[in-house]
Amino acid sequence: MKAEEIRAAGGLATDMMTEAVSHVEDVHRAIATRAFSLTDPASAPVRLMHEAIISGIYSAIRRTGLIAGMAATELFGAAGGSALPAGSWRWISALECWTQRAPKRR
């Protein structure tokens, strides 16, 4: 496999992982909505806390996976035989990943 192919496959795997986490989050939210609807309005404060906590957790999982996937893709791509092109070490810029590449959720 060429370095470019390794990078492309790694990018695809990273995207698939972040999408899988988003689907798990959607199922979690659906189950929680159904459970909280049984005890509304008494459960409103707990529901708000739950929403804030799971939003942060799933966002952190997606972003951590994104950064790790980008790092692994670049490292395996570099091991694939070619020198890294200029600017390909974007994964080092965690701030860029955190603010621009991570999928936005509700």
Buried (B, 14 or more C-beta within 10 A) or exposed (E): EEBEEBBBBBBEBBBEBBEEBBEEBEEBBEEBEEEBEEEEEEBEEEBEEBBEEBBEEBBEBBBBBBBEBBBBBBBBBBEBEEEEEEEBBBBEBBEEBBEEBBBEBE
